[in-house]
Amino acid sequence: MAEIIVRYYATMRRLTGREEEKITAGAVRGVVSHVRKSYDRRAAKQLEYCNIFVNNTSVAFLDGLGTRLKDGDTVHVFPPLGGG
C-alpha cells in the first residue's frame, strides 16, 4: 500500500467537499473503492464518468484501474467537462 494524494476537481470537489486528501491505496482501484465507501452515492455515480490521472498521465494509457501506485503519487479525478 502506498500513501498518495487524491485531488478532486469541479463537480467531484463539490460532492466530496474536499480539494484533496491523503489516503493509502495499492492501485487506482483502491482510490475508486475509497470514494465509493467514503462519500454518498452521487459521488460514486459521478466517479463512473470521471477521467483519472496518475502523476498527469491518464490511466487509459497505463493499466486502467489496475495501475499500481507508489508513495508520493498524485491521483487526479476529473469529471467530464462540457460547454460551448
C-alpha positions as CSV (number, residue, x, y, z in Angstrom):
1,M,0.0,0.0,0.0
2,A,1.2,3.5,-0.9
3,E,0.5,6.8,0.7
4,I,-0.9,9.0,-2.1
5,I,-2.7,12.3,-2.6
6,V,-6.0,12.3,-4.4
7,R,-7.1,15.7,-5.9
8,Y,-10.7,16.3,-6.9
9,Y,-11.8,18.8,-9.5
10,A,-15.1,20.6,-10.4
11,T,-18.2,18.5,-9.5
12,M,-16.1,15.9,-7.6
13,R,-14.7,18.6,-5.4
14,R,-18.3,19.8,-4.6
15,L,-19.5,16.2,-4.0
16,T,-16.6,15.2,-1.7
17,G,-16.3,18.6,0.0
18,R,-12.5,18.3,-0.5
19,E,-9.9,19.7,-2.8
20,E,-7.5,16.9,-1.9
21,E,-6.9,14.2,0.6
22,K,-4.2,11.7,1.6
23,I,-5.1,8.1,1.5
24,T,-3.4,4.7,1.2
25,A,-4.1,2.5,-1.8
26,G,-2.1,-0.1,-3.8
27,A,-3.7,0.6,-7.1
28,V,-6.2,3.1,-8.7
29,R,-8.9,0.5,-8.0
30,G,-8.3,1.3,-4.3
31,V,-8.9,5.0,-4.9
32,V,-12.3,4.2,-6.6
33,S,-13.2,2.0,-3.7
34,H,-12.3,4.7,-1.2
35,V,-14.6,7.2,-2.9
36,R,-17.5,4.8,-3.1
37,K,-17.1,3.9,0.6
38,S,-16.4,7.4,1.9
39,Y,-18.9,9.6,0.1
40,D,-22.5,9.5,-0.9
41,R,-24.0,7.7,-3.9
42,R,-23.9,10.9,-6.0
43,A,-20.1,11.0,-5.8
44,A,-19.9,7.3,-6.6
45,K,-22.2,7.7,-9.6
46,Q,-20.2,10.7,-10.9
47,L,-17.0,8.8,-10.5
48,E,-18.1,6.3,-13.2
49,Y,-17.7,9.2,-15.7
50,C,-14.5,10.7,-14.4
51,N,-11.1,10.7,-16.1
52,I,-8.4,9.6,-13.7
53,F,-4.8,10.5,-14.0
54,V,-1.8,9.3,-12.1
55,N,1.0,11.9,-12.0
56,N,-0.5,13.7,-15.0
57,T,-0.9,10.5,-17.2
58,S,-4.3,9.1,-17.9
59,V,-4.9,5.6,-16.6
60,A,-6.2,4.9,-20.0
61,F,-2.6,4.9,-21.2
62,L,-1.4,2.9,-18.1
63,D,-3.1,-0.2,-16.7
64,G,-6.5,1.3,-16.1
65,L,-7.9,0.7,-12.6
66,G,-5.1,-1.8,-12.1
67,T,-2.4,0.9,-12.3
68,R,-0.1,0.4,-9.3
69,L,0.6,3.3,-7.0
70,K,3.7,4.2,-5.1
71,D,4.3,6.5,-2.2
72,G,4.0,10.2,-3.2
73,D,1.9,9.6,-6.3
74,T,-0.9,12.1,-7.0
75,V,-4.2,10.8,-8.4
76,H,-6.3,13.5,-10.2
77,V,-10.1,12.9,-10.5
78,F,-11.6,15.0,-13.3
79,P,-15.4,14.8,-14.1
80,P,-16.3,15.2,-17.7
81,L,-16.5,18.8,-18.8
82,G,-18.8,20.4,-21.3
83,G,-19.9,23.7,-22.6
84,G,-19.7,25.8,-25.6
